[in-house]
């Protein structure tokens, strides 16, 4: 019973480590910060998911698995928000990116007033 669980755990763990390593290579390969951010955000998210999933498989369904799932949910909620804020800051402060048009969200009531 332990051998199939161990094999699945090892495969998931090595897949997570592969994602972390490929994300590190991708971050160092590109020169522009927004390209680097893309690799860092995706590699961390998928790598952490696979590593934590391997730990859940190893421990089985228990209270520890619930804690690992909560850590994963928190990371999946916080990581895209942080990446978006860093990308927005880079887009507004870096003059080398060229012209970037920022779109304002207008309410439906504001559009009716513009026609007048």
URGIUR-V38421 format. One record per residue. N is the residue number from 1. RES is the residue in three letters. PHI is phi in whole degrees, -180 to 180 (none if undefined). PSI is psi in radians with two decimals (NA if undefined). Layout:
BEGIN
N&RES&PHI&PSI + N&RES&PHI&PSI
END
This chain:
BEGIN
1&UNK&none&-0.57 + 2&UNK&-77&-0.56 + 3&UNK&-63&-0.84 + 4&UNK&-63&-0.67 + 5&UNK&-64&-0.70 + 6&UNK&-65&-0.72 + 7&UNK&-65&-0.78 + 8&UNK&-63&-0.72 + 9&UNK&-63&-0.77 + 10&UNK&-66&-0.72 + 11&UNK&-63&-0.79 + 12&UNK&-65&-0.69 + 13&UNK&-64&-0.78 + 14&UNK&-69&-0.57 + 15&UNK&-65&-0.70 + 16&UNK&-65&-0.73 + 17&UNK&-65&-0.64 + 18&UNK&-62&-0.70 + 19&UNK&-66&-0.71 + 20&UNK&-63&-0.76 + 21&UNK&-68&-0.73 + 22&UNK&-67&-0.58 + 23&UNK&-67&-0.69 + 24&UNK&-65&-0.69 + 25&UNK&-66&-0.74 + 26&UNK&-64&-0.66 + 27&UNK&-65&-0.69 + 28&UNK&-83&-0.22 + 29&UNK&-81&-0.67 + 30&UNK&-94&2.71 + 31&UNK&-99&-0.54 + 32&UNK&-80&2.44 + 33&UNK&-63&-0.60 + 34&UNK&-70&-0.60 + 35&UNK&-67&-0.70 + 36&UNK&-63&-0.69 + 37&UNK&-64&-0.64 + 38&UNK&-61&-0.83 + 39&UNK&-66&-0.70 + 40&UNK&-65&-0.74 + 41&UNK&-69&-0.82 + 42&UNK&-71&-0.72 + 43&UNK&-65&-0.73 + 44&UNK&-66&-0.75 + 45&UNK&-66&-0.87 + 46&UNK&-71&-0.67 + 47&UNK&-63&-0.77 + 48&UNK&-66&-0.67 + 49&UNK&-60&-0.79 + 50&UNK&-69&-0.69 + 51&UNK&-66&-0.79 + 52&UNK&-67&-0.60 + 53&UNK&-65&-0.64 + 54&UNK&-66&-0.63 + 55&UNK&-68&-0.64 + 56&UNK&-65&-0.73 + 57&UNK&-63&-0.71 + 58&UNK&-67&-0.75 + 59&UNK&-81&-0.39 + 60&UNK&83&-3.13 + 61&UNK&-81&1.93 + 62&UNK&-152&-3.00 + 63&UNK&-67&-0.57 + 64&UNK&-65&-0.68 + 65&UNK&-64&-0.66 + 66&UNK&-64&-0.72 + 67&UNK&-63&-0.74 + 68&UNK&-64&-0.65 + 69&UNK&-66&-0.67 + 70&UNK&-66&-0.67 + 71&UNK&-62&-0.75 + 72&UNK&-64&-0.75 + 73&UNK&-64&-0.74 + 74&UNK&-62&-0.78 + 75&UNK&-65&-0.68 + 76&UNK&-70&-0.44 + 77&UNK&-83&-0.61 + 78&UNK&-85&-0.62 + 79&UNK&-64&-0.83 + 80&UNK&-65&-0.60 + 81&UNK&-66&-0.78 + 82&UNK&-64&-0.73 + 83&UNK&-64&-0.71 + 84&UNK&-65&-0.71 + 85&UNK&-66&-0.70 + 86&UNK&-66&-0.74 + 87&UNK&-66&-0.69 + 88&UNK&-65&-0.71 + 89&UNK&-65&-0.71 + 90&UNK&-66&-0.70 + 91&UNK&-69&-0.56 + 92&UNK&-88&-0.37 + 93&UNK&-106&-0.34 + 94&UNK&-89&2.06 + 95&UNK&-82&-0.24 + 96&UNK&-80&-0.15 + 97&UNK&-76&-0.28 + 98&UNK&94&-2.89 + 99&UNK&-79&2.19 + 100&UNK&-122&2.16 + 101&UNK&-89&2.17 + 102&UNK&-97&2.25 + 103&UNK&-97&2.33 + 104&UNK&-94&2.43 + 105&UNK&-84&2.22 + 106&UNK&-113&2.51 + 107&UNK&-76&2.80 + 108&UNK&-65&-0.55 + 109&UNK&-69&-0.57 + 110&UNK&-69&-0.61 + 111&UNK&-67&-0.60 + 112&UNK&-69&-0.60 + 113&UNK&-73&-0.44 + 114&UNK&-72&-0.46 + 115&UNK&-74&-0.36 + 116&UNK&-77&NA
END
